[in-house]
Amino acid sequence: MADDSDWTIDRIAEGLRSPALRNRFLSELNRTPEGSLAAAFARWKAVAQDLEAAADQARTLLADGPSALLADESVDITDQVLTRAERLRTRAA
């Protein structure tokens, strides 16, 4: 993963993955007053970082194979995933 200082508008847009989210991000930045740009950038950077971390976790789980996903000591984290997804949606709003 790149250094924390390497975040650019382009990197955030790529990290958002979804064309709809990218458009929303770029539209928000274009409409944000100069004094609020840093806060808007930081909010979207956090969303992109969370999405990158989730993608990294998914790649790790997939690399470990199905047995890593279906271990005998499996824990249902559906509520955690839904809560995190809602947090991401709220943060992007």
Residue frames relative to the residue before (quaternion, step in Angstrom):
aa qw qx qy qz dx dy dz
M 1.0000 0.0000 0.0000 0.0000 0.00 0.00 0.00
A 0.5180 -0.6682 0.4466 0.2928 3.57 -1.01 0.82
D 0.6699 -0.4883 0.3966 0.3944 3.51 -1.36 0.39
D 0.6108 -0.5887 0.3925 0.3554 3.58 -1.11 0.70
S 0.6688 0.5038 -0.3029 0.4551 3.60 1.13 -0.59
D 0.5815 0.6201 -0.3575 0.3866 3.60 1.24 -0.16
W 0.4570 0.6935 -0.4544 0.3219 3.62 1.20 0.13
T 0.0189 -0.7687 0.6383 -0.0356 3.52 -0.92 1.05
I 0.6767 -0.4444 0.3635 0.4609 3.58 -1.25 0.12
D 0.6583 0.5146 -0.3086 0.4546 3.58 0.95 -0.87
R 0.6635 0.4991 -0.3153 0.4597 3.60 0.94 -0.84
I 0.6283 0.5137 -0.3373 0.4770 3.58 1.00 -0.76
A 0.6521 0.5188 -0.3200 0.4508 3.59 0.86 -0.95
E 0.6702 0.4818 -0.3061 0.4744 3.60 0.94 -0.82
G 0.6593 0.5290 -0.3027 0.4403 3.56 1.00 -0.81
L 0.6161 0.5670 -0.3463 0.4231 3.58 1.16 -0.48
R 0.3018 -0.8207 0.4387 0.2073 3.58 1.35 -0.34
S 0.7510 0.3855 -0.2139 0.4916 3.60 0.71 -1.03
P 0.4853 -0.6671 0.4765 0.3038 3.62 -0.83 0.93
A 0.6304 0.5352 -0.3388 0.4487 3.59 1.02 -0.73
L 0.6659 0.4832 -0.3031 0.4809 3.59 0.96 -0.84
R 0.6184 0.5412 -0.3419 0.4558 3.60 1.00 -0.79
N 0.6729 0.4952 -0.2994 0.4609 3.57 0.86 -0.94
R 0.6408 0.5244 -0.3172 0.4623 3.56 1.00 -0.83
F 0.6410 0.5302 -0.3034 0.4647 3.56 1.01 -0.92
L 0.7055 0.4600 -0.2699 0.4666 3.59 0.76 -1.05
S 0.6320 0.5263 -0.3278 0.4649 3.57 1.02 -0.76
E 0.6550 0.5079 -0.3151 0.4623 3.57 0.94 -0.87
L 0.6617 0.4985 -0.3201 0.4595 3.60 0.88 -0.86
N 0.6569 0.5210 -0.3127 0.4464 3.58 0.98 -0.79
R 0.7379 0.4065 -0.2223 0.4907 3.60 1.10 -0.63
T 0.5613 0.6259 -0.3806 0.3851 3.59 1.27 -0.20
P 0.4706 -0.6690 0.4936 0.2956 3.60 -0.89 0.90
E 0.6886 -0.5226 0.3235 0.3848 3.55 -1.16 0.69
G 0.6933 0.5023 -0.2852 0.4309 3.59 0.87 -0.90
S 0.7239 0.4149 -0.2336 0.4993 3.58 1.22 -0.38
L 0.4188 0.7429 -0.4490 0.2667 3.59 1.27 -0.07
A 0.6470 0.5320 -0.3358 0.4308 3.60 0.90 -0.86
A 0.6638 0.4973 -0.3058 0.4676 3.60 0.96 -0.85
A 0.6509 0.5005 -0.3193 0.4731 3.60 0.96 -0.83
F 0.6329 0.5258 -0.3236 0.4672 3.58 0.97 -0.86
A 0.6732 0.5034 -0.2974 0.4528 3.60 0.87 -0.96
R 0.6447 0.5227 -0.3266 0.4522 3.59 0.97 -0.82
W 0.7023 0.4467 -0.2686 0.4849 3.59 0.87 -0.93
K 0.5833 0.5563 -0.3723 0.4602 3.59 1.11 -0.59
A 0.6487 0.5163 -0.3152 0.4617 3.60 0.96 -0.86
V 0.6329 0.5198 -0.3316 0.4684 3.59 1.00 -0.79
A 0.6710 0.4922 -0.2965 0.4686 3.60 0.89 -0.95
Q 0.6353 0.5224 -0.3323 0.4615 3.61 1.00 -0.77
D 0.6481 0.5118 -0.3170 0.4664 3.58 0.96 -0.85
L 0.6632 0.4964 -0.3063 0.4690 3.58 0.96 -0.84
E 0.6302 0.5203 -0.3338 0.4697 3.61 1.02 -0.75
A 0.6543 0.5104 -0.3128 0.4621 3.58 0.94 -0.89
A 0.6507 0.5058 -0.3161 0.4699 3.59 0.97 -0.83
A 0.6462 0.5091 -0.3204 0.4698 3.60 0.99 -0.79
D 0.6328 0.5234 -0.3289 0.4664 3.59 1.02 -0.79
Q 0.6456 0.5148 -0.3153 0.4677 3.58 0.98 -0.84
A 0.6508 0.5160 -0.3151 0.4592 3.57 0.96 -0.86
R 0.6473 0.5113 -0.3208 0.4655 3.59 0.96 -0.86
T 0.6391 0.5236 -0.3235 0.4613 3.59 1.00 -0.81
L 0.6637 0.4994 -0.3027 0.4673 3.57 0.90 -0.92
L 0.6638 0.4982 -0.3071 0.4656 3.58 0.94 -0.84
A 0.6457 0.5218 -0.3195 0.4569 3.58 1.02 -0.77
D 0.6585 0.5084 -0.3049 0.4637 3.58 1.11 -0.67
G 0.4871 -0.6920 0.4098 0.3404 3.56 1.26 -0.24
P 0.7272 -0.4594 0.3008 0.4119 3.54 -1.31 0.28
S 0.6053 0.5766 -0.3749 0.4008 3.60 1.02 -0.65
A 0.6171 0.5374 -0.3510 0.4551 3.60 1.11 -0.57
L 0.6864 0.4780 -0.2785 0.4720 3.56 1.11 -0.62
L 0.7822 0.3134 -0.1418 0.5194 3.56 1.13 -0.63
A 0.1712 0.8123 -0.5373 0.1489 3.56 1.02 0.76
D 0.6369 -0.5502 0.3861 0.3774 3.55 -1.21 0.55
E 0.7329 0.3816 -0.2234 0.5170 3.57 1.11 -0.62
S 0.1491 0.8264 -0.5264 0.1333 3.57 1.04 0.78
V 0.1765 -0.7557 0.6242 0.0906 3.52 -1.17 0.72
D 0.3829 -0.7173 0.5345 0.2308 3.57 -0.86 0.95
I 0.0305 -0.8171 0.5751 -0.0252 3.56 -0.53 1.21
T 0.2154 0.8127 -0.5145 0.1687 3.57 1.20 0.47
D 0.6664 0.5023 -0.3110 0.4549 3.60 0.87 -0.90
Q 0.6412 0.5190 -0.3270 0.4612 3.59 1.02 -0.77
V 0.6504 0.5109 -0.3138 0.4663 3.57 0.97 -0.85
L 0.6675 0.4965 -0.3027 0.4651 3.58 0.90 -0.88
T 0.6386 0.5189 -0.3213 0.4688 3.58 1.02 -0.78
R 0.6664 0.4952 -0.2995 0.4701 3.58 0.93 -0.89
A 0.6386 0.5198 -0.3269 0.4639 3.58 0.98 -0.80
E 0.6509 0.5007 -0.3186 0.4735 3.59 0.96 -0.82
R 0.6261 0.5351 -0.3310 0.4606 3.59 1.01 -0.80
L 0.6573 0.5043 -0.3038 0.4705 3.58 0.97 -0.86
R 0.6522 0.5032 -0.3181 0.4692 3.57 0.95 -0.84
T 0.6580 0.5070 -0.3048 0.4660 3.58 0.97 -0.86
R 0.6569 0.5147 -0.3081 0.4568 3.57 0.95 -0.87
A 0.6902 0.4749 -0.2797 0.4689 3.59 1.04 -0.75
A 0.5702 0.6313 -0.3736 0.3698 3.59 1.21 -0.40
